[in-house]
Amino acid sequence: MSKYTPRTIGELSRTEENWIDGLMRSTLDLSKPFSAVDAKEAIVTTPTKKGTPRKISPSSYKMAYVLRKAPGFSLAYMDAKKRPMFIYQG
């Protein structure tokens, strides 16, 4: 995709793809329900593939947005405070 063509609503940007890749490589158990805050902390603590710390890290609100549109992740349920809990079914 050229940098001049607009991205459609459901596609992940390159930065968001890197966050999902970091989440998949983290030690967080994705088979159990987890919150966007848990995912954000797992991404921040997981280094990049080159071993360097991440320069761009998501907020919990942005992480919830990314997890909703990422393939393989689905909303398991909403907790008592109406926070989304996600699960990986890929």
SVG drawing of the C-alpha trace seen along z (x, -y; Angstrom):
<svg xmlns="http://www.w3.org/2000/svg" viewBox="-21 -11 40 31">
<polyline fill="none" stroke="black" stroke-width="0.4" points="0.0,0.0 1.4,-3.4 1.7,-6.0 -0.6,-8.2 -3.5,-5.8 -6.0,-6.1 -6.3,-3.2 -9.7,-1.7 -11.4,-1.7 -10.6,2.0 -7.0,2.1 -4.1,2.0 -1.4,-0.6 2.3,0.6 2.7,-0.7 -0.5,1.2 0.8,4.3 4.1,4.0 2.1,3.7 0.1,6.8 3.3,8.7 4.8,7.6 1.7,8.8 2.0,12.2 5.7,12.5 5.0,11.3 4.6,13.6 0.9,12.6 -1.4,15.7 -3.7,14.8 -6.0,17.8 -7.4,16.2 -9.4,13.0 -7.2,9.9 -7.8,6.1 -6.3,3.5 -4.2,2.3 -2.7,5.8 -2.0,5.8 -0.4,2.3 1.9,3.3 2.9,6.5 3.7,4.5 5.8,1.9 7.9,4.6 8.5,6.7 11.4,5.4 11.3,5.1 12.6,7.9 16.0,6.1 16.1,6.1 15.6,2.4 13.0,0.8 9.8,-0.5 9.7,-4.2 6.0,-4.4 3.7,-2.7 -0.1,-2.7 -2.4,-4.1 -5.0,-1.7 -7.8,-3.4 -5.9,-3.1 -4.9,0.5 -8.6,1.4 -9.3,-0.2 -6.5,1.8 -7.6,5.1 -11.2,4.7 -10.0,4.5 -7.1,6.9 -7.7,10.4 -7.9,13.2 -8.8,11.1 -12.4,10.9 -14.3,9.3 -14.8,11.9 -17.0,9.8 -17.3,6.5 -16.3,6.4 -18.2,4.8 -16.8,1.4 -17.7,1.8 -14.1,2.3 -13.6,4.7 -11.9,8.0 -10.3,9.6 -9.3,13.1 -7.2,14.5 -8.9,17.2 -6.4,17.4"/>
</svg>
